[in-house]
Amino acid sequence: MDFRRLPSTFGPDGTASSKQHLACIVVNDEIAIDAGSLAMAADDKLRSQLRNIVLTHAHLDHIAGLPLFVDDLYASLSSPIIIHALQEVIDVLERDVFNWAVFPRFSELNIGSGPAIEYRPIKPREKFEVCELTFQSFPSDHKVPSAGYLVSDGGSTVAITGDTATLDGLSDVLSAAKDIKALLVECAFPNELVEIARSSHHMTPTILGSELENLKPSCPVYVCNIKPGYRDKVVMQLEDLAIQNLEIMAVGKPYSW
Ligand SMILES: [Zn+2]
């Protein structure tokens, strides 16, 4: 499977920055896990073939590009944009985003074959198929209803936590899963902001180090979702911990697992 974090922030010369305001990971160029920067960073290939979006939760940095992506493609869609998410996340999208006041309700707008958006509600720990890959959700520990995912092509499995304060929900599924190739985790805040991290249900380098000590994953760990204003500090503090098999997941770089 091919994974790639889409950029969301650009330097003065227009090149992608390693700082990440918005979360979006594309799998095999046809599935997006979260849609923070999807509209802003999707190239023509993604615009023409990506029709499935799997959401971890409804925070703005994970969905900001979703309404713009649907709007951008609406006139040319021959099949709907399918959104896989917890029912609570779908409820937020319909109530607070696609509500005509903020943006059109695309689930009511017809593209000829049906609505422009189709929702596929998922349940915690449920398995579901997307473009020949198997997803299995697991609960994450965030401020709002939120899910992490195992993604498998039958040979390899990749785990993605989304935003979370702990890795508790991961231990069962990780021990049951075969051929785990990578674990993608968050680490939003530096150690000195541990109180903000705890109250907003995020991790710091020290918390992440302790969670990994308990979890003992057998695969490499890649850190995503670092708050851009604290990126340098978080990276430095992670380096100081010298956690084996841990690196920052680069923006724009393709990873094959
Ligand atoms: Zn969040």
Boltz pocket constraint, residues with backbone or C-beta under 6 A from the ligand:
constraints:
  - pocket:
      binder: B
      contacts: [[A, 57], [A, 59], [A, 142], [A, 163]]
      max_distance: 6.0
